[in-house]
């Protein structure tokens, strides 16, 4: 089975600073990868490169076989992306915002309406569909961003901190949603919450200082009688001391 | 097409905030006031909109950058630039879409000055072809300023900086053909005086408001806008993630 996300030796330098250093991994259908790392480890930069927002300094990234640099539009069509902080246009209503995304994604008329309704149902937004986004709470805003990324039912989902700012019930809903979609898609989520990795991910990649330190199932990482949190602390602080 | 979707959203955004109403009210008040007072609309005793077409480009010099300063700077501040540029749409379509929205907005503002046309038709027997040409010329100048302003907005996340840069660059092209500049240049660097006159937006507009829209004027404005939209796209691509 061909991987839906293929990242090969991806590197990003900002001047003298190397944010992402020679990262390689691939994600196949049915996998949910938890992308872990301390703040500033290069998680978001890797995701931004995958989404075609940041241009890699070296290396390649492909989504469903489309190179994000050489065939950006085809790659973006296959991708649902939730940027860090879930940015949305504050003055638009939820329905208008999703309508805008649907139009750009090429959906018209009845199909657009169906897709918007389905995305709002998945993220429980029906109750606020005509409210301007700026009047919504943080949890709702995050879910609007999530709805936008699910609208076209993409084979690949890249979600940068999808549960940040949600209350425990909403976190639960989002995790359920991810679990339900998982068999058909390749999903990458970044998170600070280690229990979330245990709950939804089939695989965990730990990254610090731009380098991949571990890439395994959450269970295998915990194996030597340690919790995932201990493993995470060991891996990411040892490196900081060495550096 | 994606550019149209971007343009629709952008135009709706103007009207969702007070920006649109403040712009239109100030534009209508000032263009009217200047035409009737300093322009001496009644005293001239001529049935035309000459004074109006003289003032509009100078009003646009300040008002158009106010319209364009938010185009990219605001997207950067809100982080929505990351959303917009990760949607499946070629980057040039995002650039063109935003430009078209702002241009359509200027067209709306110009159309709303129609009472002046009615007034001059009621009072006299003007050459409406010349008036139409004047409006077309103003719209072209607005387009040129918009293209400059949008490119400046792509350079920064600070709207004030985007505004000041845009006014400065627009002024450069507005004043390039004025006697002060051309005489100064022709004394020292005669070759540049011709170039300055050729690049002057005001000079072009003066020709058009006399009622003559030559093909070369259209080509000039089209390439002028094309050039700055290209600059916009290049700057955006280079600095989008900064």
Contacts between the chains, C-beta under 8 A, distances in Angstrom:
chain1	res1	chain2	res2	distance
A	48	B	82	7.2
A	48	B	241	6.6
A	51	B	82	7.8
A	51	B	86	4.4
A	52	B	85	7.6
A	52	B	86	5.9
A	53	B	82	5.3
A	53	B	85	5.8
A	53	B	86	5.3
A	53	B	240	6.8
A	53	B	241	5.8
A	54	B	241	4.6
A	55	B	241	7.9
A	72	B	90	7.9
A	73	B	88	4.9
A	73	B	89	7.0
A	73	B	90	6.0
A	74	B	88	7.7
A	76	B	86	6.0
A	76	B	87	6.5
A	76	B	88	4.0
A	76	B	89	7.9
A	77	B	88	4.2
A	79	B	86	7.6
A	81	B	86	4.9
A	83	B	79	6.6
A	83	B	82	4.2
A	83	B	83	5.9
A	83	B	86	6.9
A	84	B	79	7.8
A	84	B	82	7.8
A	85	B	79	5.6
A	87	B	78	5.7
A	87	B	79	3.6
A	87	B	80	4.5
A	87	B	82	6.2
A	87	B	83	5.3
A	88	B	80	6.8
A	88	B	83	7.2
A	89	B	9	7.4
A	89	B	13	6.9
A	89	B	78	7.4
A	89	B	80	5.8
A	90	B	78	7.0
A	91	B	13	6.0
A	91	B	16	4.1
A	91	B	17	6.1
A	92	B	9	7.5
A	92	B	12	7.7
A	92	B	13	7.6
A	92	B	16	7.3
A	96	B	12	7.4
A	100	B	5	6.3
A	100	B	8	7.8
A	100	B	9	4.8
A	101	B	87	6.8
A	103	B	5	4.0
A	103	B	8	7.7
A	104	B	2	5.1
A	104	B	5	4.9
A	104	B	6	7.3
A	104	B	87	4.8
A	104	B	88	7.1
A	104	B	89	5.4
A	105	B	87	7.1
A	105	B	88	6.5
A	106	B	88	7.9
A	145	B	83	7.9
A	148	B	83	7.3
